[in-house]
Amino acid sequence: MVSIASFCFNAFQENTYVVYVPNGDCWIIDPGCYTPAEQEELRQFIADQQLTPSLLINTHCHLDHIFGNAWVKATWDIPLCAHRLEEPVLAAAPRVAEAYGIPMTTSPGIDRYLEAGEQLIMADTAFDVHFVPGHAPGHIALYTAGNRWVIAGDVLFQRSIGRTDLPGGDYDTLMQSIAREMMTLPDETKVYCGHGPTTTIGEERQMNPFILEYQR
């Protein structure tokens, strides 16, 4: 049985996820751990659950989602997976961090490109890779029909959507991604967001002001 754990890290209050089989395999998704205490919290959870990390996945490469990339790679030596269109975003992260006045260890490069329609398998559970640009040019989401979850990164939030005023962002593209890739999922699908609380597709279909406006 695949489970998921979340951790709220760094000054941007970013959600880091660990998808795992108890006493088995795990994937680290969007490691935002910035301080040594945050790194230790993530390391301790993985040790306590007796997990073996096998993939490091970035839904997108804005700095708040990749602060922990270098540390994760150094600690477990696992491949970094992301969409190829996120390479420029990843490369720009140190300059963005400098502009914010935030020291940052440069992330390693992408080892494995994730493509739309690809499946990642953990135990008996398949995760479909959805391409959802708009907040970032190569943003992906991971959907598992078996568990009825989607790990949505910064595409869809409770009653909100990802910002589109950053380089590579585009409002129309984001809304098309949400309509095509998110709103076609079952209502009961639980949405694990990049910031803030979880929600469901059904709740956002009925109550998200951006989606309601777009559908008019």
C-alpha positions as CSV (number, residue, x, y, z in Angstrom):
1,M,0.0,0.0,0.0
2,V,1.5,3.3,-1.1
3,S,1.3,6.2,1.4
4,I,2.2,9.9,1.3
5,A,3.7,12.2,4.0
6,S,4.0,16.0,3.8
7,F,6.4,18.5,5.3
8,C,6.1,22.3,5.3
9,F,9.5,23.8,4.7
10,N,11.3,27.1,4.2
11,A,10.2,30.7,4.4
12,F,7.9,30.2,1.4
13,Q,5.9,27.5,3.4
14,E,6.4,25.0,0.6
15,N,5.0,21.4,0.8
16,T,7.6,18.6,0.4
17,Y,6.2,15.1,-0.2
18,V,7.5,11.6,0.4
19,V,5.6,8.9,-1.4
20,Y,6.5,5.5,0.1
21,V,5.8,1.9,0.8
22,P,6.3,1.3,4.6
23,N,9.7,-0.3,5.1
24,G,10.4,0.0,1.4
25,D,10.8,2.3,-1.6
26,C,10.2,6.0,-1.4
27,W,10.3,9.1,-3.8
28,I,11.2,12.5,-2.5
29,I,9.1,15.1,-4.3
30,D,10.0,18.9,-4.3
31,P,12.4,18.9,-1.4
32,G,12.1,22.4,0.0
33,C,14.2,21.6,3.1
34,Y,16.5,24.6,3.6
35,T,17.8,24.6,7.1
36,P,19.7,21.8,8.8
37,A,16.7,21.3,11.1
38,E,14.4,20.8,8.1
39,Q,16.9,18.4,6.5
40,E,17.1,16.4,9.7
41,E,13.3,16.3,9.9
42,L,13.1,14.7,6.5
43,R,16.1,12.4,7.1
44,Q,14.6,11.2,10.4
45,F,11.3,10.4,8.9
46,I,12.9,8.3,6.2
47,A,15.1,6.5,8.7
48,D,12.2,5.9,11.1
49,Q,10.0,4.4,8.4
50,Q,13.0,2.3,7.2
51,L,12.7,3.7,3.7
52,T,15.0,3.5,0.7
53,P,14.9,6.6,-1.5
54,S,15.0,5.8,-5.2
55,L,13.9,9.0,-7.0
56,L,14.1,12.7,-6.4
57,I,11.3,14.4,-8.4
58,N,10.7,18.1,-9.1
59,T,7.2,19.0,-10.2
60,H,8.9,22.2,-11.3
61,C,12.1,24.0,-10.4
62,H,11.3,27.2,-8.7
63,L,13.8,27.7,-5.9
64,D,11.4,27.0,-3.0
65,H,10.8,23.5,-4.4
66,I,14.5,22.7,-5.0
67,F,16.3,24.1,-1.9
68,G,16.9,20.5,-0.8
69,N,17.9,19.0,-4.2
70,A,21.7,19.2,-3.6
71,W,21.3,17.8,0.0
72,V,19.1,15.0,-1.1
73,K,21.5,14.0,-3.9
74,A,24.5,14.1,-1.6
75,T,22.7,12.1,1.1
76,W,21.1,9.3,-1.1
77,D,22.7,9.6,-4.5
78,I,19.4,9.2,-6.4
79,P,18.4,10.5,-9.9
80,L,16.8,13.9,-10.2
81,C,13.7,13.7,-12.4
82,A,11.9,16.6,-14.0
83,H,10.6,17.8,-17.4
84,R,13.2,19.0,-19.8
85,L,11.6,22.4,-20.1
86,E,12.5,23.0,-16.5
87,E,16.2,23.0,-17.2
88,P,16.4,26.8,-17.7
89,V,14.4,27.4,-14.5
90,L,16.8,25.1,-12.6
91,A,19.8,26.9,-14.0
92,A,18.4,30.3,-13.1
93,A,17.6,29.4,-9.5
94,P,20.9,30.6,-8.0
95,R,20.4,34.1,-9.6
96,V,16.8,34.2,-8.3
97,A,17.9,33.2,-4.8
98,E,20.6,35.9,-4.9
99,A,17.9,38.5,-5.9
100,Y,15.9,37.4,-2.8
101,G,19.0,37.6,-0.7
102,I,18.8,33.9,0.1
103,P,22.1,31.9,0.0
104,M,21.5,28.6,-1.9
105,T,23.5,25.6,-2.8
106,T,23.3,25.1,-6.5
107,S,21.1,22.1,-7.5
108,P,22.6,19.3,-9.6
109,G,21.2,18.9,-13.1
110,I,18.3,16.7,-14.2
111,D,19.3,13.1,-14.6
112,R,16.0,11.8,-16.1
113,Y,13.4,13.7,-18.1
114,L,9.8,13.0,-17.3
115,E,7.4,13.1,-20.2
116,A,3.6,13.6,-20.5
117,G,1.9,10.2,-20.6
118,E,4.7,8.4,-18.9
119,Q,4.0,6.2,-15.9
120,L,6.1,5.8,-12.8
121,I,5.5,2.6,-10.8
122,M,5.9,2.1,-7.1
123,A,5.0,-1.4,-5.8
124,D,1.6,-2.1,-7.4
125,T,0.7,1.6,-7.9
126,A,1.0,3.5,-11.2
127,F,1.5,7.3,-11.2
128,D,0.7,9.1,-14.5
129,V,2.8,12.1,-15.5
130,H,0.6,15.0,-16.6
131,F,2.1,18.0,-18.3
132,V,0.6,21.1,-16.8
133,P,2.6,24.3,-17.9
134,G,1.5,27.8,-17.1
135,H,3.0,28.4,-13.6
136,A,6.3,27.1,-14.9
137,P,7.1,26.0,-18.5
138,G,7.8,22.4,-17.7
139,H,5.5,21.8,-14.7
140,I,4.3,18.2,-14.2
141,A,1.8,16.6,-11.9
142,L,1.6,13.0,-10.7
143,Y,-1.8,11.3,-10.6
144,T,-2.5,7.8,-9.2
145,A,-6.0,6.5,-10.1
146,G,-5.5,3.7,-7.7
147,N,-5.2,6.0,-4.7
148,R,-7.1,8.9,-6.2
149,W,-4.5,11.5,-5.5
150,V,-2.8,14.1,-7.6
151,I,0.4,15.7,-6.6
152,A,-0.2,19.1,-8.2
153,G,2.8,21.2,-7.3
154,D,1.9,24.9,-7.8
155,V,-0.8,24.4,-10.5
156,L,-3.9,24.2,-8.3
157,F,-4.4,25.3,-4.7
158,Q,-7.4,25.3,-2.4
159,R,-9.6,28.1,-3.9
160,S,-6.6,29.4,-5.9
161,I,-4.1,28.7,-8.7
162,G,-0.4,29.1,-9.2
163,R,0.9,32.6,-9.9
164,T,1.7,33.4,-13.6
165,D,3.8,36.5,-13.3
166,L,7.2,34.7,-13.0
167,P,9.4,34.1,-16.0
168,G,7.9,31.3,-18.1
169,G,4.4,31.8,-16.6
170,D,1.3,32.4,-18.6
171,Y,-2.3,32.7,-17.3
172,D,-4.1,31.3,-20.3
173,T,-1.7,28.3,-20.5
174,L,-2.2,27.6,-16.8
175,M,-6.0,27.7,-17.1
176,Q,-5.9,25.4,-20.1
177,S,-3.7,23.0,-18.2
178,I,-6.1,23.0,-15.3
179,A,-9.1,22.5,-17.5
180,R,-7.5,19.7,-19.6
181,E,-5.4,17.8,-17.0
182,M,-6.9,18.6,-13.6
183,M,-10.7,19.1,-14.1
184,T,-10.9,15.9,-16.1
185,L,-10.0,13.9,-13.0
186,P,-12.7,12.4,-10.8
187,D,-14.3,14.7,-8.2
188,E,-13.0,12.6,-5.3
189,T,-9.4,13.0,-6.3
190,K,-7.4,14.4,-3.4
191,V,-5.1,17.3,-4.5
192,Y,-1.7,17.5,-2.7
193,C,-0.7,21.1,-3.3
194,G,2.7,22.8,-3.4
195,H,1.5,25.2,-0.7
196,G,-1.3,25.2,1.7
197,P,-3.8,22.5,2.6
198,T,-5.0,19.6,0.5
199,T,-8.3,19.8,-1.4
200,T,-10.2,17.8,-3.9
201,I,-11.0,18.2,-7.6
202,G,-14.7,18.3,-6.8
203,E,-14.3,21.1,-4.3
204,E,-12.3,23.2,-6.7
205,R,-14.6,22.5,-9.6
206,Q,-17.5,24.0,-7.5
207,M,-15.8,26.6,-5.4
208,N,-12.5,27.8,-7.0
209,P,-13.2,31.4,-8.2
210,F,-10.5,31.2,-11.0
211,I,-12.0,28.0,-12.4
212,L,-15.6,29.3,-12.2
213,E,-14.6,32.5,-14.0
214,Y,-12.7,30.6,-16.6
215,Q,-15.7,28.3,-17.3
216,R,-18.1,31.2,-18.0
